[in-house]
Amino acid sequence: MSENLDALATVWPRLVDGIFVTLQLTVGGSLLAFVLAAVLGIAARHPHVVVRGAARTFIEFFRGTSLLVQLFWFFYVLPLFGIELSSLFTGILALGLNYGAYGAEVVRGALNSVPKGQWEASIALSLSPMRRLFRIVWPQAWAIMIPSLSNLGIMLLKGSAVAYVILMHDITFVTNQLRQMTNDTFFSYGVGMVIYFLIAYVLVLIANFAEIHAKNKLGTGPPLRDVFRPRAIRTGQPGAVN
C-alpha cells in the first residue's frame, strides 16, 4: 500500500493538471450544450416547418451517433479538409454538440409542460412572442428542466473521460498512468472514481441550489438549507419530498 501511495504522490501534480483539464471539458462542454439545448429546444417548437425541421434534424443526428465517433471525426477527419482543432476545443465541441442535442429535448419537454393557460394569459396581455417566452413561460419551464439538465451535466462530466483517446491528459489518462506504475487496477481506478464522484457531487449541490432558487422565485420552493439534501425539492404536499 505504501508503494501505491508513493506512486500517487509522484503523479499527483499530473493528476491535478488532469482534474483541471476535466473541469475545462466539463464547463466548456456544458456551456455549449446549454446554449444549443436552449436554441434547439425553442426552435423544435417553432411554427415554421423549416425551422422546426432543421432543429429536429440536428437533434436526431447528434443523439443518434456515437460521442466517440463524433470526437474522432472532429479530431481526425476535419484536418483532411484543412480544419485543425486543438484537443481541448475538439473535446468541448464534441461534448457540447452531443449533450446539447439531448438537452434540447429536455428544454422542449419543459416548455410543453408549462400549463396552456399560462401561454393563453400571456397572449391576452398582448405580449410579443419573445417577451411571452422569456418573461412568462421560460421562468416556469426553467424550474422544471433543471433536474434533467443537471443529470446531463453529470453525464457530460463522466463522458469527458473519452477525451483521453485524443491524448488529452485528463483524470482518466493520468489514472491509467498510475495503474501502469503500480500494476494495481483497484487502487488506481479507485482514485479516479473518488475524484469523479467529488466533482459530480459539487455539481449536484450547484444544481440543487439553482432548482431551489428557481422555485423560490415562483413561490413554490423549499428553504435553501435543503440544498445539501440529495433530493430536496418538495412535491407540493406537506412534508413530502421527491
Residue frames relative to the residue before (quaternion, step in Angstrom):
aa qw qx qy qz dx dy dz
M 1.0000 0.0000 0.0000 0.0000 0.00 0.00 0.00
S 0.6362 0.5348 -0.3335 0.4449 3.57 1.01 -0.79
E 0.6195 0.5354 -0.3457 0.4582 3.58 1.09 -0.70
N 0.6310 0.5293 -0.3270 0.4635 3.58 1.05 -0.76
L 0.6672 0.4966 -0.2982 0.4683 3.57 0.95 -0.88
D 0.6201 0.5279 -0.3407 0.4699 3.58 1.08 -0.70
A 0.6524 0.5039 -0.3088 0.4744 3.56 0.99 -0.85
L 0.6315 0.5242 -0.3291 0.4670 3.59 1.04 -0.79
A 0.6411 0.5129 -0.3256 0.4690 3.59 1.00 -0.78
T 0.6361 0.5404 -0.3262 0.4437 3.58 1.07 -0.73
V 0.7627 0.3639 -0.1985 0.4964 3.58 0.89 -0.94
W 0.3983 0.7615 -0.4577 0.2280 3.59 1.24 -0.16
P 0.6442 0.5014 -0.3543 0.4562 3.68 0.85 -0.76
R 0.6570 0.4862 -0.3132 0.4836 3.59 1.00 -0.78
L 0.6334 0.5345 -0.3327 0.4499 3.58 1.07 -0.73
V 0.6145 0.5271 -0.3399 0.4785 3.59 1.06 -0.72
D 0.6395 0.5067 -0.3187 0.4825 3.57 0.99 -0.83
G 0.6406 0.5307 -0.3146 0.4572 3.58 1.04 -0.82
I 0.6244 0.5221 -0.3337 0.4755 3.58 1.04 -0.76
F 0.6480 0.5183 -0.3160 0.4600 3.58 0.98 -0.85
V 0.6428 0.5102 -0.3215 0.4724 3.59 0.98 -0.82
T 0.6520 0.5129 -0.3123 0.4629 3.59 0.94 -0.88
L 0.6494 0.5069 -0.3147 0.4714 3.58 1.00 -0.80
Q 0.6259 0.5274 -0.3383 0.4644 3.59 1.03 -0.74
L 0.6565 0.5030 -0.3041 0.4728 3.56 0.96 -0.88
T 0.6809 0.5043 -0.2889 0.4457 3.56 0.93 -0.94
V 0.6997 0.4575 -0.2776 0.4733 3.58 0.82 -0.97
G 0.6810 0.4886 -0.2922 0.4606 3.57 0.87 -0.95
G 0.6712 0.4928 -0.2917 0.4706 3.56 0.92 -0.92
S 0.6543 0.5184 -0.3155 0.4512 3.60 0.99 -0.82
L 0.6495 0.5112 -0.3244 0.4599 3.59 0.95 -0.83
L 0.6640 0.4842 -0.3043 0.4817 3.58 0.92 -0.89
A 0.6519 0.5230 -0.3144 0.4502 3.57 0.94 -0.89
F 0.6639 0.5050 -0.3191 0.4499 3.60 0.93 -0.84
V 0.6447 0.5136 -0.3287 0.4611 3.59 0.92 -0.85
L 0.6732 0.4840 -0.2924 0.4765 3.57 0.90 -0.92
A 0.6397 0.5351 -0.3287 0.4430 3.59 0.96 -0.86
A 0.6674 0.4980 -0.3047 0.4624 3.58 0.93 -0.90
V 0.6861 0.4838 -0.2889 0.4601 3.58 0.85 -0.98
L 0.7154 0.4479 -0.2607 0.4685 3.58 0.81 -0.99
G 0.6363 0.5357 -0.3376 0.4407 3.59 1.01 -0.75
I 0.6584 0.4751 -0.2985 0.5018 3.57 1.06 -0.76
A 0.6642 0.5152 -0.3061 0.4468 3.58 0.94 -0.90
A 0.6244 0.5591 -0.3410 0.4258 3.60 1.09 -0.68
R 0.6938 0.4162 -0.2672 0.5235 3.61 1.28 -0.25
H 0.4112 0.7382 -0.4587 0.2748 3.58 1.27 0.01
P 0.5056 -0.6763 0.4375 0.3091 3.61 -0.93 0.79
H 0.6329 0.5240 -0.3452 0.4535 3.60 1.15 -0.52
V 0.4775 -0.7220 0.4260 0.2632 3.56 -0.68 1.13
V 0.6245 0.5459 -0.3498 0.4355 3.62 1.05 -0.67
V 0.6663 0.4862 -0.2954 0.4821 3.58 0.91 -0.94
R 0.6733 0.4947 -0.2922 0.4653 3.56 0.90 -0.94
G 0.6672 0.5065 -0.2987 0.4573 3.58 0.97 -0.83
A 0.6392 0.5172 -0.3283 0.4649 3.59 1.00 -0.79
A 0.6519 0.5093 -0.3153 0.4650 3.58 0.97 -0.84
R 0.6652 0.5005 -0.3088 0.4601 3.59 0.91 -0.89
T 0.6330 0.5361 -0.3330 0.4484 3.60 1.00 -0.78
F 0.6556 0.5054 -0.3016 0.4731 3.56 0.93 -0.92
I 0.6673 0.5133 -0.3042 0.4458 3.58 0.84 -0.99
E 0.7160 0.4584 -0.2724 0.4506 3.57 0.74 -1.03
F 0.6246 0.5427 -0.3556 0.4347 3.61 1.03 -0.67
F 0.7543 0.3920 -0.2303 0.4736 3.58 0.74 -1.00
R 0.6110 0.4999 -0.3680 0.4912 3.60 1.19 -0.28
G 0.7365 0.4652 -0.2255 0.4362 3.55 1.05 -0.78
T 0.6939 0.4048 -0.2850 0.5230 3.60 1.25 -0.02
S 0.6056 -0.6121 0.3880 0.3287 3.53 -1.16 0.69
L 0.5284 -0.6195 0.4815 0.3242 3.56 -1.06 0.80
L 0.6516 0.5225 -0.3211 0.4464 3.59 0.95 -0.83
V 0.6525 0.4972 -0.3122 0.4792 3.59 0.97 -0.82
Q 0.6304 0.5228 -0.3355 0.4655 3.59 0.99 -0.78
L 0.6411 0.5271 -0.3178 0.4584 3.56 0.99 -0.86
F 0.6559 0.4953 -0.3041 0.4816 3.58 0.94 -0.91
W 0.6541 0.5322 -0.3256 0.4277 3.58 0.92 -0.89
F 0.6825 0.4771 -0.2926 0.4700 3.59 0.88 -0.91
F 0.7340 0.4529 -0.2454 0.4425 3.58 0.96 -0.86
Y 0.8027 0.3024 -0.1437 0.4936 3.59 0.96 -0.84
V 0.7115 0.4548 -0.2710 0.4620 3.61 1.06 -0.63
L 0.6388 0.5518 -0.3435 0.4117 3.59 0.87 -0.86
P 0.6161 0.5432 -0.3733 0.4313 3.68 0.96 -0.64
L 0.5788 0.5813 -0.3790 0.4284 3.60 1.16 -0.46
F 0.7063 0.3978 -0.2392 0.5345 3.57 1.26 -0.47
G 0.6166 -0.5852 0.3314 0.4093 3.57 1.26 0.32
I 0.5960 0.5382 -0.3689 0.4680 3.60 1.25 0.28
E 0.0058 0.8108 -0.5834 0.0470 3.57 -0.35 1.22
L 0.1215 -0.7965 0.5919 0.0216 3.54 -0.81 1.09
S 0.5222 -0.6114 0.4813 0.3492 3.56 -1.14 0.58
S 0.6539 -0.5168 0.3721 0.4084 3.57 -1.23 0.44
L 0.6658 0.5099 -0.3089 0.4487 3.59 0.90 -0.92
F 0.6783 0.4792 -0.3003 0.4692 3.58 0.85 -0.92
T 0.6208 0.5436 -0.3386 0.4521 3.58 1.03 -0.77
G 0.6627 0.5064 -0.3034 0.4607 3.57 0.93 -0.91
I 0.6637 0.4990 -0.3027 0.4679 3.58 0.91 -0.92
L 0.6527 0.5267 -0.3112 0.4468 3.58 0.96 -0.90
A 0.6871 0.4809 -0.2901 0.4609 3.58 0.83 -0.98
L 0.6689 0.4888 -0.3022 0.4715 3.59 0.90 -0.88
G 0.6713 0.5127 -0.3035 0.4408 3.58 0.91 -0.90
L 0.6799 0.4829 -0.2957 0.4659 3.58 0.90 -0.88
N 0.6817 0.5022 -0.2969 0.4415 3.57 0.89 -0.93
Y 0.7539 0.3758 -0.2181 0.4927 3.57 0.73 -1.03
G 0.5561 0.5847 -0.3937 0.4403 3.57 1.20 -0.36
A 0.6233 0.5351 -0.3329 0.4630 3.57 1.09 -0.72
Y 0.6530 0.4816 -0.3113 0.4947 3.58 1.00 -0.79
G 0.6601 0.5236 -0.3078 0.4420 3.57 0.95 -0.86
A 0.5788 0.5955 -0.3761 0.4108 3.58 1.11 -0.61
E 0.6465 0.5070 -0.3146 0.4754 3.57 1.05 -0.73
V 0.6034 0.5415 -0.3466 0.4717 3.57 1.12 -0.65
V 0.6681 0.4943 -0.2956 0.4711 3.58 0.90 -0.95
R 0.6594 0.5106 -0.3130 0.4545 3.59 0.87 -0.92
G 0.6766 0.4943 -0.2961 0.4584 3.57 0.92 -0.90
A 0.6460 0.5169 -0.3216 0.4605 3.59 1.02 -0.77
L 0.6435 0.5095 -0.3228 0.4714 3.58 0.99 -0.79
N 0.6616 0.5078 -0.3018 0.4618 3.57 1.02 -0.80
S 0.6714 0.5236 -0.2993 0.4307 3.58 1.13 -0.62
V 0.4932 0.6232 -0.4462 0.4115 3.59 1.25 -0.16
P 0.5436 -0.6549 0.4056 0.3333 3.62 -0.72 1.02
K 0.5728 -0.6263 0.4141 0.3289 3.53 -1.00 0.89
G 0.6025 0.5898 -0.3542 0.4045 3.56 1.09 -0.66
Q 0.6085 0.5517 -0.3519 0.4490 3.58 1.15 -0.61
W 0.6373 0.5066 -0.3220 0.4832 3.56 1.03 -0.77
E 0.6745 0.5002 -0.2981 0.4537 3.57 0.89 -0.93
A 0.6410 0.5240 -0.3298 0.4536 3.59 1.03 -0.78
S 0.6567 0.5050 -0.3151 0.4631 3.58 0.99 -0.79
I 0.6195 0.5180 -0.3395 0.4824 3.58 1.12 -0.62
A 0.6459 0.5322 -0.3140 0.4483 3.56 1.01 -0.86
L 0.6605 0.4972 -0.2988 0.4767 3.58 1.18 -0.58
S 0.4134 -0.7418 0.4335 0.3014 3.58 1.36 0.04
L 0.2892 0.7524 -0.5334 0.2563 3.56 1.03 0.79
S 0.5282 -0.6009 0.4874 0.3498 3.56 -1.17 0.57
P 0.6683 -0.5135 0.3358 0.4206 3.62 -1.12 0.47
M 0.6649 0.5005 -0.3161 0.4555 3.60 0.95 -0.82
R 0.6751 0.4696 -0.2981 0.4845 3.60 0.91 -0.87
R 0.6035 0.5615 -0.3449 0.4489 3.56 1.08 -0.71
L 0.6909 0.4844 -0.2739 0.4615 3.54 0.96 -0.93
F 0.8102 0.3413 -0.1652 0.4470 3.57 0.62 -1.13
R 0.6891 0.4497 -0.3017 0.4816 3.64 1.15 -0.32
I 0.7837 0.3213 -0.1542 0.5088 3.60 1.02 -0.75
V 0.7914 0.3690 -0.1801 0.4530 3.56 0.62 -1.16
W 0.6767 0.5352 -0.3157 0.3948 3.60 0.76 -1.01
P 0.6503 0.5101 -0.3616 0.4313 3.68 0.79 -0.76
Q 0.6648 0.4829 -0.3078 0.4797 3.59 1.03 -0.71
A 0.6680 0.4898 -0.3008 0.4727 3.58 0.98 -0.83
W 0.5956 0.5932 -0.3565 0.4078 3.58 1.07 -0.76
A 0.6596 0.5040 -0.3083 0.4645 3.59 0.93 -0.89
I 0.6616 0.5086 -0.3015 0.4612 3.58 1.11 -0.66
M 0.7412 0.4581 -0.2390 0.4286 3.57 0.92 -0.91
I 0.4952 0.6986 -0.4247 0.2937 3.62 1.15 -0.46
P 0.6725 0.4953 -0.3439 0.4292 3.69 0.71 -0.86
S 0.6885 0.4705 -0.2908 0.4691 3.58 0.90 -0.88
L 0.6469 0.5039 -0.3253 0.4709 3.59 1.01 -0.74
S 0.6353 0.5165 -0.3405 0.4622 3.60 1.03 -0.70
N 0.6105 0.5345 -0.3491 0.4688 3.59 1.07 -0.67
L 0.6531 0.4983 -0.3103 0.4785 3.57 0.99 -0.83
G 0.6187 0.5498 -0.3414 0.4454 3.58 1.07 -0.69
I 0.6600 0.4841 -0.3025 0.4885 3.56 1.01 -0.82
M 0.6286 0.5163 -0.3320 0.4776 3.59 1.04 -0.73
L 0.6289 0.5259 -0.3325 0.4662 3.58 1.05 -0.74
L 0.6037 0.5514 -0.3478 0.4588 3.59 1.02 -0.79
K 0.7067 0.4397 -0.2615 0.4888 3.58 0.83 -0.97
G 0.6407 0.5333 -0.3205 0.4498 3.57 1.10 -0.69
S 0.5541 0.6207 -0.3922 0.3923 3.57 1.19 -0.45
A 0.5143 0.6572 -0.4112 0.3668 3.60 1.24 -0.33
V 0.5874 0.5848 -0.3849 0.4061 3.61 1.13 -0.47
A 0.5279 0.6559 -0.4097 0.3512 3.60 1.20 -0.35
Y 0.5358 0.6313 -0.4203 0.3712 3.61 1.17 -0.35
V 0.5975 0.5848 -0.3707 0.4044 3.61 1.15 -0.48
I 0.7023 0.3537 -0.2792 0.5511 3.60 1.21 -0.25
L 0.5991 -0.6450 0.3119 0.3575 3.51 1.20 0.87
M 0.3451 0.6919 -0.5509 0.3142 3.57 0.94 0.85
H 0.3735 -0.7529 0.5031 0.2013 3.58 -0.80 1.02
D 0.1447 0.8029 -0.5570 0.1555 3.54 0.54 1.23
I 0.7755 -0.3258 0.2340 0.4876 3.60 -1.26 -0.20
T 0.6722 0.5072 -0.3053 0.4447 3.57 0.86 -0.94
F 0.6384 0.5307 -0.3254 0.4527 3.58 0.96 -0.85
V 0.7076 0.4588 -0.2717 0.4637 3.60 0.85 -0.95
T 0.6448 0.5019 -0.3379 0.4671 3.61 0.97 -0.71
N 0.6062 0.5293 -0.3586 0.4732 3.58 1.13 -0.52
Q 0.6167 0.5169 -0.3385 0.4878 3.59 1.10 -0.66
L 0.6266 0.5316 -0.3276 0.4663 3.57 1.04 -0.78
R 0.6357 0.5252 -0.3286 0.4605 3.58 1.00 -0.76
Q 0.6558 0.5086 -0.3116 0.4627 3.56 0.99 -0.80
M 0.6617 0.5041 -0.3060 0.4630 3.57 1.09 -0.68
T 0.7807 0.3598 -0.1709 0.4815 3.59 0.93 -0.90
N 0.2433 -0.7692 0.5325 0.2561 3.58 1.18 -0.63
D 0.5623 0.5588 -0.3902 0.4682 3.56 1.22 0.59
T 0.2578 -0.8080 0.5138 0.1291 3.55 -0.11 1.32
F 0.6414 0.5477 -0.3286 0.4250 3.57 0.93 -0.91
F 0.6996 0.4668 -0.2767 0.4649 3.57 0.81 -0.97
S 0.6945 0.5102 -0.2914 0.4153 3.57 0.77 -1.06
Y 0.7456 0.3749 -0.2313 0.5000 3.57 0.75 -0.99
G 0.5353 0.5914 -0.4064 0.4456 3.58 1.24 -0.28
V 0.6190 0.5286 -0.3299 0.4782 3.57 1.05 -0.81
G 0.6628 0.5095 -0.3042 0.4566 3.57 0.92 -0.90
M 0.6496 0.5227 -0.3183 0.4511 3.58 0.97 -0.85
V 0.6467 0.5198 -0.3229 0.4553 3.58 0.94 -0.85
I 0.6598 0.5080 -0.3138 0.4562 3.59 0.92 -0.88
Y 0.6561 0.4981 -0.3148 0.4716 3.59 0.92 -0.89
F 0.6401 0.5336 -0.3284 0.4447 3.58 0.98 -0.83
L 0.6675 0.5090 -0.3109 0.4458 3.58 0.88 -0.91
I 0.6492 0.4958 -0.3187 0.4808 3.59 0.98 -0.82
A 0.6555 0.5191 -0.3121 0.4511 3.58 0.94 -0.90
Y 0.6603 0.5096 -0.3247 0.4459 3.59 0.96 -0.78
V 0.5971 0.5359 -0.3590 0.4768 3.58 1.09 -0.63
L 0.6414 0.5148 -0.3209 0.4697 3.59 1.00 -0.81
V 0.6174 0.5425 -0.3390 0.4578 3.60 1.06 -0.75
L 0.6640 0.5016 -0.3083 0.4609 3.59 0.91 -0.90
I 0.6402 0.5135 -0.3251 0.4699 3.58 0.99 -0.82
A 0.6624 0.5015 -0.3044 0.4659 3.59 0.96 -0.87
N 0.6278 0.5294 -0.3370 0.4604 3.60 1.01 -0.78
F 0.6511 0.5109 -0.3114 0.4669 3.56 0.95 -0.88
A 0.6647 0.5068 -0.3071 0.4550 3.58 0.91 -0.93
E 0.6672 0.4993 -0.3103 0.4575 3.59 0.96 -0.84
I 0.6606 0.4957 -0.3119 0.4696 3.58 0.92 -0.88
H 0.6402 0.5241 -0.3234 0.4591 3.58 0.98 -0.84
A 0.6648 0.5023 -0.3070 0.4599 3.59 0.93 -0.90
K 0.6795 0.4770 -0.2936 0.4739 3.59 0.96 -0.83
N 0.6144 0.5407 -0.3513 0.4546 3.59 1.08 -0.66
K 0.6314 0.5284 -0.3321 0.4602 3.59 1.04 -0.72
L 0.6901 0.4298 -0.2703 0.5157 3.57 1.22 -0.50
G 0.5114 -0.6742 0.3954 0.3572 3.56 1.32 -0.05
T 0.6530 0.5261 -0.3142 0.4450 3.60 1.19 0.37
G 0.5486 0.6748 -0.3666 0.3304 3.59 1.27 -0.02
P 0.5162 -0.6196 0.4965 0.3211 3.57 -1.29 0.42
P 0.6872 -0.4543 0.3381 0.4551 3.63 -1.24 0.05
L 0.6078 -0.5843 0.4002 0.3591 3.57 -1.18 0.58
R 0.5465 0.6167 -0.4102 0.3909 3.62 1.16 -0.41
D 0.6097 0.5741 -0.3491 0.4205 3.57 1.21 -0.43
V 0.3812 0.7265 -0.4831 0.3058 3.57 1.29 0.04
F 0.7345 0.4462 -0.2394 0.4518 3.59 0.93 -0.87
R 0.5622 0.5423 -0.4127 0.4686 3.56 1.25 0.22
P 0.5303 -0.6788 0.3916 0.3235 3.62 -0.69 1.03
R 0.7878 0.0904 -0.0501 0.6072 3.61 1.03 -0.74
A 0.0867 0.8789 -0.4557 0.1112 3.50 0.48 1.28
I 0.5818 0.6256 -0.3778 0.3570 3.59 1.18 -0.27
R 0.3810 -0.7718 0.4699 0.1957 3.54 -0.57 1.18
T 0.4712 -0.6978 0.4793 0.2476 3.51 -1.20 0.66
G 0.6423 -0.5127 0.3393 0.4577 3.56 1.22 -0.24
Q 0.6483 0.4712 -0.3237 0.5029 3.58 1.24 -0.30
P 0.5902 -0.5982 0.3947 0.3715 3.61 -0.99 0.76
G 0.8516 0.1355 -0.1216 0.4916 3.55 -0.87 1.04
A 0.5853 0.5943 -0.3734 0.4060 3.58 1.24 -0.03
V 0.0843 -0.7626 0.6385 0.0603 3.51 -1.17 0.64
N 0.5789 -0.5748 0.4446 0.3699 3.56 -1.25 0.39
